[in-house]
Amino acid sequence: MRSGGTAPESVFGQDLFLDIIVDVPSLDDRRFTYRWTGDGVLPYGAKVRVPFGSAFADGFVVSRAQKPEGINVKDISFAYDTRFLPDREMLDFCGRLAGYYCVSLASMWSCLWPPVIPKMKGYVEPRPVGLEGPPERIVNGDALSQGEEELVWGSRRHRWARYLEVVKEELLRGKGSLVLVPETKEMGLAVSKLREVAGDLVTPVCSEMTGLSRREEWLQALIRPNPVVVGTRSAVFAGTSNLGAIIVDEEWSDSYKSPETPLYDARTVARHRAQYLGARLLLGSSHPSLWAYAMAREGALELRREPERPVSAEIVDLRASGPRREALSPALIERMKSAFEVGEKVFLFLNKRGEASQVICQDCGNTITCPLCGSPMVYHAKERKLVCHTCDRAEASPDRCPKCGGARWRFLGFGIEKAASEVARHFPEVPLYRLDKDTLASETVQETLSRFSMPGPACLLGTQLALGQLGFPQVRLVGVLSGDTILNLPDFRASERVFHTLRRLLDLGAYWEGEYEPAIVAQTYNPDHHSVRGLIDPDAFYEEELALRRSVGYPPFAALFKVGFSGKNHDKVKDLAREFSRLCGEAEPDIRVLGPIPSPKPKVRNQFRWQVALRHPDHLTLSRACRAALGKIRPASQVKITVDAEPVDMW
């Protein structure tokens, strides 16, 4: 088994008392003393199972301890197989990440282990202990990189040619590489391309793999001297420290953001890990994030840009049509008709499920809302039911208004069901397929795409679920039915999100054997908005959006924290958010405290939600203020606090 050191004076032995940090919801790293009576040695960072309160929890060894006087010390239940123990550099690196993300060390260390780890068996060679790590390295946005950093901007073919070149160079130097992709469906393509230059050294790691397969590949990434690890978000923590390059493909994608604590962003972790190891960092994208564009513009990232290809795009101004509830504009109908007449396929994008976005009583004006969330319920005509798309609560559509008893309903907005009925009415002879959450019960995504790919004209109508597929090489026309509705959301990244959605639709026809872009027709009520015009001129979008962000002091020109408070007792949630805001201002008077305010979704699943935003040019200043406030705050029962040190939205 692997050995991390042999110093006998700093080794944990049998029947010793050990300090453990326990992986439970907490913002601190309080240590608890346990006794180890099992076989073998538990090194620093070892993962263990311990009794905690009335249950059991995972924890990590941090030091030896003296036997507490007058306390009945509990025994460690068992230790996990230490073959999976990360090397010391990764343990120390994640210790610094814990400070960056304002989370406990235990929660950060939990990311370093694969799922379904077996129990430790037999003797394990000892490792040095203590918290002394390698020379201090700062983990923040201003840290100097020892390796090259570059932005590879262009088509999939352009990006991967550069990736393979770098991976091959690092293998010749005896170094491994880490390659991240945003979605599981891209793993097969990535693995096959990497094996062209790395062969059996390619080690795939992603959450969709079975527990056993992922565990074994994770182990191979640890024990191989120069592995080429490829995976999705969680793979950013895999592998040894012998990495010469870290590559993040489609770095604009928010799939790299963890939805669960710790709320890390794999793009940031990759950048910091490359800096920490002195490795090369490659960020690749067909339409870079605003941050990457800004860094390349300032020279912080070396830019390798493929020349822009001409875009066949038409922006349809819906304002001229006046009040309407039709999903298809006359201009789009004509383009679809022309495509179908020559046997081509059409993809229509609408990220709204159901028939109507809101149901309103015409007698009293009452909007049917979810009793658990307060959100307007969406009408699904086929099942005659109302569905909350926040919490998935469903109920039968009422015949009469529950408030006044009226029976006259008005349906506002439109969803994918309404769009499907219009397509069928205008083109009854053309096969129509849907790809959204509501149709998954009848067939799989691949079954739908297989039928859509059959020869002849066809129309595919899909939501974000369809947009997430690798590509539709047969599609010659893409119609965006309503791509700019999120511009009305209270989110500073709404414009960037619209831009990426529209540009992503241009990639639907991209594939390895000869890329092309389909024609695109975008319907919008905001034809002059820079996010919509960015479909034709991306550089103009970047420049205008950067100017707006700079004028109001939002990322990438400042750091931003979002701290959320949620619970069933509205007053407790609100009061705790107010106390936190006050304490933050006292801790760091220079920071901008925004709030507290109710969240844009103020109630979800019967939980009231408030939030506070913190803004300052320096990330570490916000981290200090946040930790200081949380250390002084009076805990409130049944109120959950969530710290997001890099929010991708403000919802």
DAVEN-V846586 format. One record per residue. N is the residue number from 0. SS is DSSP state (alpha for helix, beta for strand, coil for the rest). PHI is phi in radians with two decimals (none if undefined). PSI is psi as a letter, one per 20 degrees, with the letter a starting at -180 (* if undefined). Layout:
# DAVEN-V846586
n | ss | phi | psi
N | SS | PHI | PSI
N | SS | PHI | PSI
This chain:
# DAVEN-V846586
n | ss | phi | psi
0 | coil | none | r
1 | coil | -1.20 | q
2 | coil | -2.04 | p
3 | coil | -1.88 | j
4 | coil | 2.72 | r
5 | coil | -2.34 | j
6 | coil | -1.15 | o
7 | alpha | -1.18 | h
8 | alpha | -1.33 | i
9 | alpha | -2.19 | k
10 | coil | -2.01 | p
11 | coil | -1.42 | p
12 | coil | -2.00 | a
13 | coil | -1.21 | q
14 | coil | 0.89 | l
15 | beta | -1.96 | r
16 | beta | -1.70 | p
17 | beta | -2.23 | q
18 | beta | -1.54 | p
19 | beta | -2.14 | p
20 | beta | -1.71 | p
21 | beta | -1.78 | p
22 | coil | -1.48 | m
23 | coil | -2.23 | q
24 | coil | -0.96 | o
25 | coil | -2.92 | q
26 | coil | -1.87 | j
27 | coil | -2.12 | a
28 | coil | -2.20 | l
29 | coil | -1.08 | p
30 | beta | -1.71 | q
31 | beta | -2.16 | p
32 | beta | -1.59 | p
33 | beta | -2.29 | r
34 | beta | -1.89 | p
35 | beta | -1.88 | o
36 | coil | -2.08 | j
37 | coil | -1.45 | a
38 | coil | -1.34 | q
39 | coil | 1.43 | a
40 | coil | -2.14 | q
41 | coil | -1.83 | o
42 | coil | -1.39 | r
43 | coil | -0.99 | p
44 | coil | 1.55 | i
45 | coil | -1.07 | q
46 | beta | -1.66 | p
47 | beta | -2.34 | r
48 | beta | -1.96 | p
49 | beta | -2.33 | q
50 | beta | -1.24 | p
51 | beta | -2.50 | o
52 | coil | 1.15 | c
53 | coil | -1.67 | j
54 | beta | -2.32 | a
55 | beta | -2.17 | q
56 | beta | -2.57 | r
57 | beta | -1.48 | q
58 | beta | -2.63 | r
59 | beta | -2.40 | q
60 | beta | -1.35 | p
61 | beta | -2.10 | h
62 | beta | -2.99 | r
63 | beta | -1.34 | r
64 | coil | -2.46 | q
65 | coil | -1.45 | q
66 | coil | -1.13 | p
67 | coil | -1.15 | p
68 | coil | -1.39 | p
69 | coil | 1.23 | j
70 | coil | -2.17 | p
71 | coil | -1.44 | o
72 | coil | -1.37 | p
73 | coil | -1.42 | q
74 | beta | -1.55 | q
75 | beta | -1.15 | p
76 | beta | -1.16 | g
77 | beta | -2.89 | r
78 | beta | -1.92 | q
79 | beta | -1.45 | q
80 | coil | -0.95 | o
81 | alpha | -1.37 | j
82 | alpha | -1.09 | h
83 | alpha | -1.57 | j
84 | coil | -1.13 | p
85 | coil | -1.14 | r
86 | coil | -1.28 | r
87 | alpha | -1.09 | h
88 | alpha | -1.11 | h
89 | alpha | -1.21 | h
90 | alpha | -1.08 | g
91 | alpha | -1.22 | h
92 | alpha | -1.06 | g
93 | alpha | -1.21 | h
94 | alpha | -1.08 | h
95 | alpha | -1.30 | h
96 | alpha | -1.11 | h
97 | alpha | -1.03 | h
98 | alpha | -1.19 | h
99 | alpha | -1.10 | g
100 | alpha | -1.62 | j
101 | coil | 1.04 | l
102 | coil | -2.26 | r
103 | coil | -1.28 | q
104 | alpha | -1.09 | h
105 | alpha | -1.06 | g
106 | alpha | -1.18 | h
107 | alpha | -1.28 | g
108 | alpha | -1.13 | h
109 | alpha | -1.09 | h
110 | alpha | -1.25 | i
111 | alpha | -1.49 | i
112 | coil | -2.04 | q
113 | coil | -1.33 | r
114 | coil | -1.34 | r
115 | coil | 0.94 | l
116 | coil | -1.52 | p
117 | coil | -1.28 | r
118 | beta | -1.23 | q
119 | coil | -1.24 | p
120 | coil | -2.30 | p
121 | coil | 1.36 | a
122 | coil | -1.43 | p
123 | coil | -2.16 | p
124 | coil | -1.08 | q
125 | coil | -1.25 | r
126 | coil | -2.24 | q
127 | coil | -1.09 | q
128 | coil | -2.12 | a
129 | coil | 1.73 | r
130 | coil | -1.76 | j
131 | coil | -1.23 | o
132 | coil | -1.86 | a
133 | coil | -1.18 | r
134 | coil | -0.87 | q
135 | coil | -1.01 | p
136 | coil | -2.22 | p
137 | coil | -1.39 | p
138 | coil | -1.89 | n
139 | coil | -2.71 | r
140 | coil | -1.16 | i
141 | coil | -1.78 | j
142 | coil | -1.08 | q
143 | coil | -1.43 | p
144 | coil | -1.53 | q
145 | coil | -1.54 | i
146 | coil | -1.95 | r
147 | coil | -1.27 | q
148 | beta | -2.28 | p
149 | beta | -2.52 | q
150 | beta | -1.92 | p
151 | beta | -1.78 | o
152 | beta | -1.93 | o
153 | coil | 2.83 | a
154 | coil | -1.19 | r
155 | alpha | -1.01 | g
156 | alpha | -1.09 | g
157 | alpha | -1.07 | g
158 | alpha | -1.14 | g
159 | alpha | -1.23 | h
160 | alpha | -1.06 | g
161 | alpha | -1.25 | g
162 | alpha | -1.00 | g
163 | alpha | -1.14 | h
164 | alpha | -1.07 | g
165 | alpha | -1.22 | g
166 | alpha | -1.03 | g
167 | alpha | -1.11 | g
168 | alpha | -1.06 | g
169 | alpha | -1.21 | h
170 | alpha | -1.10 | h
171 | alpha | -1.14 | h
172 | coil | -1.55 | j
173 | coil | 1.40 | j
174 | coil | -1.94 | q
175 | beta | -1.58 | r
176 | beta | -2.44 | q
177 | beta | -2.15 | p
178 | beta | -2.11 | p
179 | beta | -1.90 | p
180 | coil | -2.14 | q
181 | coil | -1.32 | h
182 | coil | -2.26 | q
183 | alpha | -1.04 | h
184 | alpha | -1.12 | i
185 | alpha | -1.56 | i
186 | alpha | -1.11 | g
187 | alpha | -1.02 | g
188 | alpha | -1.12 | g
189 | alpha | -1.13 | g
190 | alpha | -1.08 | g
191 | alpha | -1.13 | h
192 | alpha | -1.19 | g
193 | alpha | -1.17 | h
194 | alpha | -1.18 | i
195 | alpha | -1.12 | h
196 | alpha | -2.01 | i
197 | alpha | -2.06 | i
198 | alpha | 0.98 | c
199 | alpha | -1.30 | i
200 | alpha | -1.29 | i
201 | beta | -1.20 | p
202 | beta | -2.18 | o
203 | beta | -1.41 | p
204 | beta | -2.44 | o
205 | coil | -2.71 | q
206 | coil | -1.19 | i
207 | coil | -1.38 | i
208 | coil | -1.23 | q
209 | coil | -1.09 | q
210 | alpha | -0.96 | g
211 | alpha | -1.17 | g
212 | alpha | -1.11 | g
213 | alpha | -1.12 | h
214 | alpha | -1.07 | g
215 | alpha | -1.21 | h
216 | alpha | -1.19 | h
217 | alpha | -1.07 | g
218 | alpha | -1.13 | g
219 | alpha | -1.09 | h
220 | alpha | -1.12 | h
221 | alpha | -1.39 | g
222 | alpha | -1.63 | h
223 | coil | -1.26 | p
224 | coil | -1.22 | h
225 | coil | -2.48 | m
226 | coil | -1.26 | q
227 | beta | -1.90 | n
228 | beta | -1.49 | p
229 | beta | -2.28 | p
230 | beta | -3.03 | a
231 | coil | -1.58 | a
232 | alpha | -0.78 | g
233 | alpha | -1.17 | i
234 | alpha | -1.18 | i
235 | alpha | -1.10 | i
236 | alpha | -1.73 | j
237 | coil | -1.55 | r
238 | coil | 1.58 | r
239 | coil | -1.48 | a
240 | coil | -1.57 | j
241 | coil | -1.52 | l
242 | beta | -1.88 | p
243 | beta | -1.71 | h
244 | beta | -2.63 | q
245 | beta | -2.17 | p
246 | beta | -2.10 | p
247 | beta | -2.11 | o
248 | coil | -1.50 | q
249 | coil | 0.84 | l
250 | coil | -1.14 | i
251 | coil | -1.25 | i
252 | coil | -1.26 | p
253 | alpha | -1.34 | i
254 | alpha | -1.11 | i
255 | alpha | -1.32 | i
256 | beta | -1.53 | p
257 | coil | -1.26 | p
258 | coil | -1.49 | i
259 | coil | -2.17 | q
260 | coil | -1.16 | p
261 | coil | -1.31 | p
262 | coil | -1.43 | m
263 | coil | -1.42 | r
264 | beta | -2.00 | o
265 | alpha | -1.06 | h
266 | alpha | -1.16 | g
267 | alpha | -1.19 | g
268 | alpha | -1.05 | g
269 | alpha | -1.08 | g
270 | alpha | -1.13 | g
271 | alpha | -1.19 | h
272 | alpha | -1.16 | h
273 | alpha | -1.10 | g
274 | alpha | -1.11 | g
275 | alpha | -1.12 | h
276 | alpha | -1.65 | i
277 | coil | 1.24 | k
278 | coil | -1.63 | r
279 | beta | -1.27 | q
280 | beta | -2.11 | p
281 | beta | -2.08 | p
282 | beta | -1.89 | p
283 | beta | -2.01 | q
284 | beta | -2.90 | q
285 | coil | -1.48 | h
286 | coil | -2.65 | n
287 | coil | -1.04 | q
288 | coil | -1.13 | r
289 | alpha | -1.07 | h
290 | alpha | -1.06 | g
291 | alpha | -1.13 | g
292 | alpha | -1.07 | g
293 | alpha | -1.10 | g
294 | alpha | -1.15 | h
295 | alpha | -1.19 | h
296 | alpha | -1.10 | h
297 | coil | -1.50 | i
298 | coil | 1.56 | j
299 | coil | -1.27 | h
300 | coil | -2.08 | p
301 | beta | -1.23 | p
302 | beta | -1.73 | p
303 | beta | -2.08 | n
304 | beta | -1.96 | p
305 | coil | -1.38 | p
306 | coil | -0.98 | q
307 | coil | -1.15 | p
308 | coil | -1.59 | q
309 | coil | -1.04 | q
310 | coil | -1.92 | p
311 | coil | -1.63 | n
312 | beta | -2.33 | q
313 | beta | -2.25 | p
314 | beta | -1.79 | o
315 | beta | -1.73 | p
316 | beta | -1.44 | o
317 | alpha | -1.39 | i
318 | alpha | -1.12 | h
319 | alpha | -1.20 | h
320 | alpha | -1.48 | i
321 | coil | 1.22 | a
322 | coil | -1.05 | p
323 | coil | -2.71 | q
324 | coil | -2.24 | j
325 | coil | -1.32 | q
326 | coil | -1.46 | h
327 | coil | -1.88 | p
328 | coil | -1.42 | q
329 | alpha | -0.97 | h
330 | alpha | -1.11 | g
331 | alpha | -1.20 | h
332 | alpha | -1.06 | g
333 | alpha | -1.14 | g
334 | alpha | -1.16 | h
335 | alpha | -1.12 | g
336 | alpha | -1.05 | g
337 | alpha | -1.11 | h
338 | alpha | -1.17 | g
339 | alpha | -1.15 | h
340 | alpha | -1.10 | h
341 | coil | -1.82 | j
342 | coil | 1.38 | j
343 | coil | -1.58 | r
344 | beta | -1.87 | q
345 | beta | -2.23 | p
346 | beta | -2.00 | p
347 | beta | -1.95 | p
348 | beta | -1.92 | p
349 | coil | -2.62 | o
350 | coil | -1.58 | l
351 | coil | -2.40 | p
352 | coil | -1.46 | r
353 | coil | 1.49 | a
354 | coil | -1.70 | g
355 | beta | -2.42 | q
356 | coil | -1.29 | h
357 | beta | -2.51 | q
358 | beta | -2.12 | p
359 | beta | -2.16 | p
360 | beta | -1.31 | p
361 | coil | -1.32 | i
362 | coil | -1.48 | g
363 | coil | -2.09 | i
364 | coil | 1.43 | j
365 | coil | -1.18 | p
366 | beta | -1.71 | p
367 | coil | -1.25 | o
368 | beta | -2.10 | r
369 | coil | -1.28 | p
370 | coil | -1.18 | i
371 | coil | -1.65 | h
372 | coil | -2.12 | h
373 | coil | 1.41 | j
374 | coil | -1.39 | q
375 | beta | -1.03 | p
376 | coil | -1.51 | q
377 | beta | -1.62 | p
378 | beta | -1.51 | p
379 | beta | -1.91 | o
380 | coil | -1.20 | h
381 | coil | -1.04 | g
382 | coil | -1.66 | i
383 | coil | 0.88 | l
384 | beta | -2.37 | r
385 | beta | -1.86 | p
386 | beta | -2.25 | p
387 | coil | -1.54 | o
388 | coil | -1.48 | j
389 | coil | -1.62 | g
390 | coil | -2.05 | i
391 | coil | 1.24 | j
392 | coil | -1.14 | p
393 | beta | -2.24 | q
394 | beta | -2.65 | q
395 | beta | -1.11 | q
396 | coil | -1.21 | p
397 | coil | -1.27 | q
398 | coil | -1.34 | h
399 | coil | -2.22 | q
400 | coil | -1.15 | p
401 | coil | -1.20 | i
402 | coil | -1.65 | g
403 | coil | -2.11 | i
404 | coil | 1.48 | j
405 | coil | -1.18 | q
406 | coil | -2.09 | j
407 | coil | -1.84 | o
408 | beta | -1.93 | q
409 | beta | -2.07 | p
410 | beta | -1.82 | o
411 | beta | -1.83 | q
412 | coil | 1.23 | r
413 | coil | -2.54 | q
414 | coil | -2.17 | a
415 | alpha | -1.16 | h
416 | alpha | -1.15 | g
417 | alpha | -1.11 | g
418 | alpha | -1.10 | g
419 | alpha | -1.10 | g
420 | alpha | -1.16 | h
421 | alpha | -1.21 | g
422 | alpha | -1.06 | g
423 | alpha | -1.11 | h
424 | alpha | -1.25 | g
425 | alpha | -1.38 | h
426 | coil | -2.30 | m
427 | coil | -1.13 | h
428 | coil | -1.56 | i
429 | coil | -1.61 | p
430 | beta | -1.01 | p
431 | beta | -2.09 | p
432 | beta | -2.20 | q
433 | beta | -2.06 | q
434 | beta | -2.37 | n
435 | coil | -2.66 | r
436 | alpha | -1.04 | h
437 | alpha | -1.30 | i
438 | alpha | -1.79 | i
439 | coil | -1.16 | h
440 | coil | -1.16 | h
441 | coil | -1.53 | h
442 | coil | -2.81 | r
443 | coil | -1.41 | r
444 | alpha | -1.03 | g
445 | alpha | -1.14 | h
446 | alpha | -1.12 | g
447 | alpha | -1.13 | g
448 | alpha | -1.14 | h
449 | alpha | -1.12 | g
450 | alpha | -1.19 | h
451 | alpha | -1.13 | h
452 | coil | -1.39 | i
453 | coil | -1.10 | q
454 | coil | -0.96 | q
455 | coil | 1.91 | r
456 | coil | -1.15 | q
457 | beta | -2.85 | q
458 | beta | -2.20 | p
459 | beta | -1.99 | p
460 | beta | -1.95 | p
461 | beta | -2.52 | r
462 | coil | -1.77 | b
463 | alpha | -0.99 | h
464 | alpha | -1.03 | g
465 | alpha | -1.27 | h
466 | alpha | -1.09 | h
467 | coil | -1.37 | i
468 | coil | -1.35 | r
469 | coil | -1.13 | h
470 | coil | 2.81 | q
471 | coil | -2.13 | n
472 | coil | -1.03 | h
473 | coil | -1.46 | i
474 | beta | -1.29 | p
475 | beta | -1.93 | i
476 | beta | -2.40 | p
477 | beta | -2.05 | p
478 | beta | -1.97 | p
479 | beta | -1.78 | o
480 | coil | -1.33 | h
481 | coil | -2.83 | n
482 | coil | -1.68 | i
483 | coil | -2.12 | j
484 | alpha | -1.12 | h
485 | alpha | -1.29 | i
486 | alpha | -1.09 | h
487 | alpha | -1.49 | i
488 | coil | -1.33 | q
489 | coil | -1.38 | m
490 | coil | -2.50 | p
491 | coil | -1.16 | i
492 | coil | -1.74 | j
493 | alpha | -1.05 | g
494 | alpha | -1.12 | g
495 | alpha | -1.13 | h
496 | alpha | -1.15 | g
497 | alpha | -1.10 | g
498 | alpha | -1.00 | g
499 | alpha | -1.14 | h
500 | alpha | -1.09 | g
501 | alpha | -1.17 | g
502 | alpha | -1.18 | h
503 | alpha | -1.14 | h
504 | alpha | -1.11 | h
505 | alpha | -1.22 | h
506 | alpha | -1.49 | i
507 | alpha | -1.08 | h
508 | alpha | -1.58 | j
509 | coil | -1.33 | p
510 | coil | -2.68 | r
511 | coil | -1.18 | h
512 | coil | -1.50 | k
513 | coil | 2.22 | n
514 | coil | -1.38 | q
515 | coil | -2.65 | r
516 | coil | -2.09 | p
517 | coil | -1.30 | r
518 | beta | -1.24 | q
519 | beta | -2.31 | p
520 | beta | -2.09 | o
521 | beta | -1.95 | o
522 | beta | -1.50 | p
523 | beta | -2.75 | q
524 | coil | -1.65 | j
525 | coil | -2.26 | m
526 | coil | -1.14 | h
527 | coil | -1.71 | j
528 | coil | -1.20 | q
529 | alpha | -1.13 | h
530 | alpha | -1.22 | h
531 | alpha | -1.36 | g
532 | alpha | -1.13 | h
533 | coil | -1.11 | i
534 | coil | -1.04 | h
535 | coil | -1.72 | h
536 | coil | -2.27 | n
537 | alpha | -1.10 | h
538 | alpha | -1.12 | h
539 | alpha | -1.11 | h
540 | alpha | -1.06 | g
541 | alpha | -1.01 | g
542 | alpha | -1.15 | g
543 | alpha | -1.20 | g
544 | alpha | -1.18 | h
545 | alpha | -1.10 | g
546 | alpha | -1.10 | g
547 | alpha | -1.14 | g
548 | alpha | -1.11 | g
549 | alpha | -1.12 | h
550 | alpha | -1.17 | h
551 | alpha | -1.87 | i
552 | coil | 1.28 | l
553 | coil | -1.90 | r
554 | coil | -0.91 | q
555 | coil | -1.57 | j
556 | coil | -1.69 | j
557 | coil | -2.81 | r
558 | beta | -1.57 | q
559 | beta | -2.43 | p
560 | beta | -1.96 | q
561 | beta | -2.15 | o
562 | beta | -1.98 | o
563 | beta | -1.83 | q
564 | beta | -2.25 | p
565 | beta | -2.53 | q
566 | beta | 3.08 | r
567 | coil | -1.40 | h
568 | coil | -1.65 | o
569 | alpha | -1.06 | g
570 | alpha | -1.13 | g
571 | alpha | -1.11 | g
572 | alpha | -1.10 | g
573 | alpha | -1.11 | g
574 | alpha | -1.13 | h
575 | alpha | -1.18 | h
576 | alpha | -1.12 | h
577 | alpha | -1.16 | g
578 | alpha | -1.13 | g
579 | alpha | -1.07 | g
580 | alpha | -1.03 | g
581 | alpha | -1.10 | g
582 | alpha | -1.17 | h
583 | alpha | -1.12 | g
584 | alpha | -1.09 | h
585 | alpha | -1.24 | h
586 | alpha | -1.22 | g
587 | coil | -2.43 | n
588 | coil | -1.04 | h
589 | coil | -1.41 | i
590 | coil | -1.37 | q
591 | beta | -1.66 | o
592 | beta | -1.77 | o
593 | beta | -1.89 | o
594 | beta | 1.98 | a
595 | beta | -1.37 | q
596 | beta | -2.43 | q
597 | beta | -1.06 | q
598 | beta | -1.10 | q
599 | beta | -0.93 | h
600 | beta | -1.89 | n
601 | beta | -1.20 | i
602 | beta | -2.57 | p
603 | beta | -2.34 | p
604 | coil | 0.90 | l
605 | coil | 1.21 | j
606 | beta | -1.89 | p
607 | beta | -1.33 | q
608 | beta | -2.30 | p
609 | beta | -2.16 | q
610 | beta | -2.58 | q
611 | beta | -2.24 | p
612 | beta | -1.90 | p
613 | beta | -2.07 | p
614 | beta | -2.37 | p
615 | beta | -2.89 | q
616 | coil | -1.07 | h
617 | coil | -1.92 | p
618 | alpha | -1.10 | g
619 | alpha | -1.15 | h
620 | alpha | -1.12 | g
621 | alpha | -1.14 | h
622 | alpha | -1.10 | g
623 | alpha | -1.11 | g
624 | alpha | -1.10 | g
625 | alpha | -1.12 | g
626 | alpha | -1.14 | h
627 | alpha | -1.12 | g
628 | alpha | -1.16 | g
629 | alpha | -1.19 | h
630 | alpha | -1.27 | h
631 | alpha | -1.80 | i
632 | coil | -1.14 | q
633 | coil | -1.40 | o
634 | coil | -1.10 | p
635 | coil | -2.00 | p
636 | coil | -1.13 | q
637 | coil | 1.09 | k
638 | coil | -2.07 | p
639 | beta | -1.64 | p
640 | beta | -1.96 | p
641 | beta | -2.19 | p
642 | beta | -1.79 | p
643 | beta | -2.01 | o
644 | coil | -1.43 | i
645 | coil | -2.56 | m
646 | coil | -1.16 | p
647 | coil | -1.65 | i
648 | coil | -2.71 | r
649 | coil | -2.01 | k
650 | coil | -1.39 | *
